[in-house]
């Protein structure tokens, strides 16, 4: 499910209340997750945050089948007070760790939509790593950090477990106005073991074709997976491992079956680089970035993946910094 990340009005208000109903996911046998974090930015700067407990609860009872139990909960309210009284742009970043059903936005002064600021719009699609898994706050997931460094407006279509080269995602991107587009593909296809080599390459071509139907000349960046040792040379499916009471993941495929077309991250990177190389001959605005340039061996040594798949908060910051440096700065594909 898509998550709305920001609401952005212009106002003189000093206080804001956001009424909502959260939908929280938990795992049987583990403590309920902490309340969702709401970040409030004033004129682009983090000014306040609120944490609200409760909401509807979906408890995963089987990690393999994802069977769940539903428990209804009460609505909550995130309150922000003591804001500057001058006219300002206010952004409320909704939690990336849960679904938020917005009920009402209440303020002590009139609000109006923020005027167009002239910033370019960056449309990004990726997996749970782009969605923000293991980040502490919604404004510190790596795409948010990269967008802030690049002075662009972010539309984040990062879907936990859902970057599967789905045609409907490509159609949504085709129909969404954007000045810059990136797609980070591969890791979910490998860890869910959803495709073989024969299907993956044509699916990526079709995905890019659909985006190009709506954005024929927009700078388009294809990003391969970051380093993930458990899946570099071992196919999926990925399964949870709860040994020691800590959630980690491990790959269960047989590396020997890559000869029959099963995918690993190493193979996926080669395929994506080859596809972009083929298409770039007639599409000069198409670019490729190896995900290991965002998070590679030295980054993993410094900031290991806590659950073997998702970056730590420090890892998110490193990925965001590297993306901004390689893509938005210098002669990067989104420099401007």
N, C-alpha and C positions, 0 to 999 in steps of 0.2 A: 504494500500500500504506500502511496506517495505521502510524504510528510510536508506540510506547509512550514517553511522555515522562518519567514519574516512577515510582519505587518509593518507598514511604513507610512504613517501620517505626518503632517506638519501641524504644529500646535504651539500655544502658549501655556499649556497645562502644566501644573506642578505635581499632579498625582494621576495615576492610571491604575485601573483595575481590569484584569482580564478574567472573565468567568469562562470556565471550560469543563469538559469531562474528559479525563484521561482514560486511555485503554492501555493497561500495563501488561507486559508478558513476564511470566515467572516460570521457574522449573521446579517440578515436584522434588522435594528433598533438599532444596536450597532455600536460603532466606529470600524473602521478597526483595526486589531491587529497591534502591533508594528512590525518593520522589524525583520527578522530572525537574530539570533546571531550566528556568526561563531567563534569558539574557536580555537586558535592555541597553540599547546603544543610543546615545544622543550625539547627533552629527557625526556618526561613524565611530564614536569612542564608547567602549564599555563603561557604563555608569552604574548599573545596579543589576542584581540578579535575585531571583526568588526560587525557592524550592517548595513544591507542594506535594504532600503525600496523598495516597488514596486513589480512587477512581475504579473503573471496571477492571477486573483481573482475569487474564487468560493464563491458566496454568498448564504448561506442557507436561503431559503425563507420560509420553513416550518420545524419546529423543529421535528415534529412527523414523517413526511414522508421523511425528508431529501432532499426534492426538492431544486434545486439550479439554480442559474444563473451564466453564465461564462462571464468574461470580460478579454480580452487579455491585457497583459502588456508588458513592455520592460525588456530585460535582465539586470542583474546587475553585479557588480564586488566587491569582497571582497579583500582589499589590506592590506598586512602586510609588513612593512618596518623596518629597523634598527635591523634585526636579527643578532645574533652572526655569525662571519665569519668562525668559525671552523666547521669541519665536525660534523653533528648532525642528529638526527632523528626528523622529523617534522610530527606532526599529525594535520590535520584539521578536527575538528568535525563540521559536517553540522547541521543546525538547526533541532531540534526535533519537532518544531511547524509548519513546512511546508514541502512540497515536494521540493526537490532541483534537478533540471535537470542540471548536470554539462556540460558545453560547452567546457572549456579549462582551463588548468593550466599553467601559465606563470611564469618563474623565471629568475633571472639574472645569474644563474649558472646551470650547468648540475645537474640532479637528477637521482637517481637510487633507485630501491626498497630496503627498509631496510632489512638487513640480518635477518634471523631467530634468535630471541633473546633467545630462550630456554624457554620462558614463556609458561605455559599451556594455552590452549584455552578453554574459558568458553562460552558455547552456552546456551542462556537463552531465554525462551518464556514466555510472559505474556500479560497483558491487557494495557490499556492506562496509568496505574500507572507505569508499567515497561517502556512504551513508553516515559513517561516523563511529562505528563500533570501537569501543574502548576510549573514545575521547571523553573528557570530563564535562565539557559544556558545548552547547550547539554552535556557538560562534568560534570554537576552537577545533572543529573538524578540519581536516586538511584543505578541502575545497574552499571553506570560508576564509582560512588564513591566506591562501593563495589569492583569492579574490580581493581581499583587503590590500594585499601587497601590490596587486596589479591595478587597483582603483577601478574595478569593474563591478557590475551588478551580477550576482550569481543566481542562476536557476539550477538547483541541484536535483537531478534525477538519479541519485544514488539509492539503489534498492538492495537491502540486505537479502542476499541469496537470489536476487532477481535480475542480474546482468547476464541474461541468457540468450542474447542476440534475438530477442523476440520482435517479430514484425510490428506489433502494436506499439512498442516503444519507439521504433524508428519512425512510425507514422506520427506519433506525438511530437517527436523532435522535428520532423518535417514541417509540421504546422505551427511550431512555436517560433515567434520572431526572435532572432538572435544575431549578434554581430560576430560571435566566436563560438565554436562548437568543439567539444572534445568527447571522445568515447573511450572508456577504459574497459577493455574486453578481455575475457579469457579465463579468469580464475574461477568464476562460478560454473562455467561450462566444464572445467576440469574437476572441481571438487564435487559437483553433482553427477558427473559422468553421464551427461545428457547427450553428447554427440561423439561421433567418430570423425576422423580426419576428413573423410569424403564429404560429410555433411557440413563440417564447420567452415571450410573455406568458402563454398558457395553462399552459406548463410551470411557470412561477413560481407561478401560482395553485395548481396541483396540488401542488407542493412544500410550500407553506405549509399547504394543506389537510391533507396527511399529517402534518405536524408537529403541527398543531392537534388531530388525532385523539387524540394521546397527551398533549398539553399544552394543553388548551383555554383556560386563563387565564394561563399563564406569560408574563411579559414577554418579548416576541419582537421583536428589532431586525433590520430589513433594512438592510444597508449596501451602498451602491453602490461602484463602483471608485474607488480613489485616482487622482489625476492621473497620466496616462501619455501624454505627448505623441505618441508614435508611433502610438497607437491612438485618440486623441480623435476624429478625424474620418476615419480611414482604416480600412476593414474589414480583417479578416484574410483569409487565414491569415498567421500570424506565422512567419518563418523565421529561422534563425540566420545571422549574418553574421560570418565569421571574418577579415575584412580586418584586417591589422596584427597578427594573432596574438592578438587580444583578442575574447572571445565577447561579441557584442551581438546584438540582435534588431531586425528591421525588419518592418513590415507591408507586404503585397504586394497588398492589395485595391484596387479602384477606387472612390474616393469617390462617383462618379456612380451606382454601383449601389445606394446606399442607397435610392434611389427605388423599387427593386424589392424592398426588404426586407432587404438586408444590414445587419448591425449594426455600430455603432461604440460607443465608450464614452459619447459624448454621447447617443446614442439610448437606450442601456441605462439610463442614469440617469433619463431622462424616463419610461421605461416603469416602472421600479421605483417611482419617486415616485408615479406615477399609480395603480399597483396598491395600494400601501399606503394612499394617500388614499381609494380606493374601499372597501377592506376595513376601515379604521379606524373607519368610521361605525358598524359593528356589532361591532368588536373593539377596545375601548379600550386593550388591552394590547399592541397592535401599533404599532410605531414605525419611523421611517425616519431614516437618517443619510446625508447626501451624503458619499461617500468623500473628496471634495476638502477637507472640513473636517478630515480626518485628515492629509492630505498634499496640499497645493494648490500654486499657483504660487510663493508665497513660500518654501515648504518646498523645492520643486524647485530654486529659485535657490540656496538655501543648501546643500542636500544632493542633488545630481543623482542620478538612477538610474544606477548604474555600467554596467549592461548594457542600459539603455533600458527595462527592465521592472521589475526588483526593487529595493527600497530598499537603501541602504548600511546598515551598522551604526548610523550616526547617524540615518538615516531610520527604522529600526525604533524607535529610542528616541523620536523625535519622534511617530511614529504611536501608540506606546503611551501617551505622555504626553497626547496630544490625546484619545485614546479614554477614558482614565481621567477626564479633566477634563469631557468632554462627556457621558459615559454613566454613570459611577459617582458623580460628584459633583453637588452642587447639586440642581437639579430634573431631572437626567438620568433616562432611562428605567430604569436599574438602580440608582439611588440608594437607599441603605438603610443 
